[in-house]
Structures are given as structure tokens and as C-alpha cells.
Amino acid sequence: MCQAGEVPRFEPFAALRYASDQDLDLVIAPPYDVLSDADIDELAARDAANIVHLDVPRERDGPDRYEVAGSTLRRWIGDGILVADAAPTFTIYRMAFDDEEGERRVVTGVLGAIEVTDSGGVLPHERTTPKASTDRLDLTRATNANLSPVWGLSLAPGLTALLAAPGEEIGSIVVDGVTHSVERVDDPERVAAIAALVGSDDVLIADGHHRYGVARQHCDDVRAATGRHDSPAELTLAFVNELVDDQLSVAPIHRLYTEVEGGALRAALDRSFLLSDVGGGAGEAVALAAAKERMAVVWSDGTAHWLDERPGVFDDVRALDGVWLEQALADVTHVVTYQHGVQAAADEATRGDAVAAVLIRPVSVAEITRTAREGLLMPPKSTFFTPKLRTGFVIRSLD
């Protein structure tokens, strides 16, 4: 298995970018794992060079869809649609938006290549749910490229300040009120400073655990096939920003419970929580849960209860809603799925698609940091980092 030292290497690379005459609004896309078939159709129709033509091969496109993506990437490079930087660079990526309180915020990070390792330095922050699909691995093999980044959180202080000065402006787009802008950094001294700072401490994976796992598998495959331990597969594309409050917007991911009898679920929750009636039912629970102050359960009949921990029940348990729910329901057979939209989660319950929806509170940045430093893992789907990075600003070739 690919391994490294105690802290990860973070390196610049000759980024592949859309040519300067390309309208980025027509070619940049959301991450592949949030797109529906209708979304993909709409994006593909915007432009023949939209990134989804590379990043989202679908079964309906045929058994050779990955090979088609690979040949398309090579054709775009040959035709000058994508152009490589003349030297290794970093890319500053800023996301400017108004948060839920109406305050203007700018999340600033850097796109580079982070080391692939399973021996420290790059850390998961939550357990992952299994994914049987080899889609991302097949795509990586066929394109020999990293098309979309892992999102990492640097525990090294000072990264935000280091990225404050602008680089060479490449372009920007505005999507759903968020301005996504990218700037090239090619000054050797600044490139070296960024690499050294990120490489001085651990990086916590915020989003993209499966992508990082695919990168590890691809690294192992390349080593086995070539005997090389110095190929581009030793690293993978990553966006890294500093793990501090003003650089993160963390939303909760709510729980939906099925394959359990409602009475059994209610009894199990009642043993660990004080259930009190939410006077306005599901609608009131959604409105107040959006304030992120209390946990609530919405039942399939439209009623709702607040969930307040019973005194003493969780004294020796980490103060995370997801952990508390896992302990409370440990002896009850059930299936849990996840939904980050608070209204959507409640709707699934009241439509009868779930026995109940539990609306949880977001995890604090302090708790994320503590979990990382202690080498622990949160339950699956504990955090939802927003805004979502867009795909297509930077591609990293593995040639």
C-alpha cells in the first residue's frame, strides 16, 4: 500500500486548464456525485467541452464509456481546448457567498497535488459508507488524470493569510449566489512557501474520502505494474484550506430511518432522550431545527418531538448527535440513510418514505479539530461542507 511519512507532501503541478477564450460558465460543473441524469444532460448540452463529458461517464453511454472519456480528454488537449501551464503551479480557489446569517464570507484554499498515503499525514474524519462501484477507478485508469479534487483541511496555522494576496486571475463564475474564482500562482518563492506550510502538518479529508481511496488503489496498481515509487500517481488532486471557523461552512446531514417498526424506534429513542412535543409538528420542527439549536424527530404521521438527552445517558460519549443516535439505536435493527436538506428529510418522513427523520445539529469546527488530533472517526455523513467545489477549473494529468 502506498505510504509516506508523518506529514504529507503537497506539490505544484503543470495544471491543465480551459483555454483563455473558453466561457467558463459553459464548461464548469458541480461535483459528479451531486448530479442527476437530468443535470448531466443539461450540462452536456451547454457546450461540447463541458467537463461532464469527461467526468461523468454513464452506463447508458455504453460499455466503452471510460475509454471514450479518455480519448476525449486527449483530443481536447490536442485541439487546444485544454492547455497545460508552462511550469508547476498552485491555484488559489476562492468561494465568496453570504452565509445563513447574511454575513459575507470568503472561503480560500489552494488546489495542488497531495501525497497518497495510508500511514498518517492525510487523515479521514469520519467512517465511510461502502461503495461497490469502481466508476472513479475505471475513469482514472482511462483518462490517466485527476478530474475532481479531494477537499482537505490543513491543521497548519497561517494558510489563509498566505493565500490572501491575489495570484494571476484565471476566471470566475457565479452559481447560486456563490462566486467561484481561481488564480494561478507561479512565483517560485510563493509556490515553495505554500508547499512547505501545507506539508508541515496533517491534512484532514473533509469531502472526497472515496476519491482519496481510489487514488490509493491507483497508486498501488501503478507501483505493481511499473515498480515505480515516483510516478504522478503517488499524489492526487486536492483543494486544501485552513481548518478554522471563518474558512468553513459546515451543515448537518440528517438521518432517515427505515426497516424498523415505529414503536420500536420511538421506545429506543425514549430510553436515551426526553421526547417533548413540537407544537407545530413537522413544519415547526423544520423551522426551528434550521436554527441548529436542538435535535428533533419527525414521524411519518407528521408529528414531531424534540430530542433532548436524558441526564447521565451520554456522560461518557462524545457530544455529537450522530454518535448519540448510534448508541441509542445500537440494539434496534434498522437501516439509516442520509439527507442534508432539512425540509427534504422531513418530507421523506411525512410522505411515508421513512419511518422517521431525525434532524441533527452541525458539528463544530472545534470538534472536527479535536477528532482529527485524537485520531478518531465520526459516524458516516457527519458533516456537509458548503459551498461545493466546482469541477473543471483544474485537471491534473498523470502522464
Buried (B, 14 or more C-beta within 10 A) or exposed (E): EBBBEEBBBBBBBEBBBBEEEBEBEBBBBBBBBEBEEEBBEBBBEBBEBBBBBBBBBEEEEEEEBBBBBBEBBBEBBEEEBBBBBEEBBBBBBBBBBEEEEEEEBBBBBBBBBBBBBBEBBBBBBBEBEEEEEEBBBBBBBBBBBBBBBBBBBBBBEEBBEBBEEEBEEBBBBEBEEBBBBBBBBBEEEBBEBBBEBBBBBBBBBBBBBBBBBBBBBBBBBBBEEEEEEEBBBBBBBBBBBBBBEEBBBBBBBBBBBBEBEEEBBBEBBBEBBBBEEBEEBBBBBBEBBEEBEBBBBBBBEEBBBBBEBEEEBBEEBBEBBBBBBBBBBEEBEBEBBBBBBBBEBBBBBBEEEBBBBBBBBBBBBEBBBEBBEEEEBBBBBBBBBBBBBBBBBBBBBBE
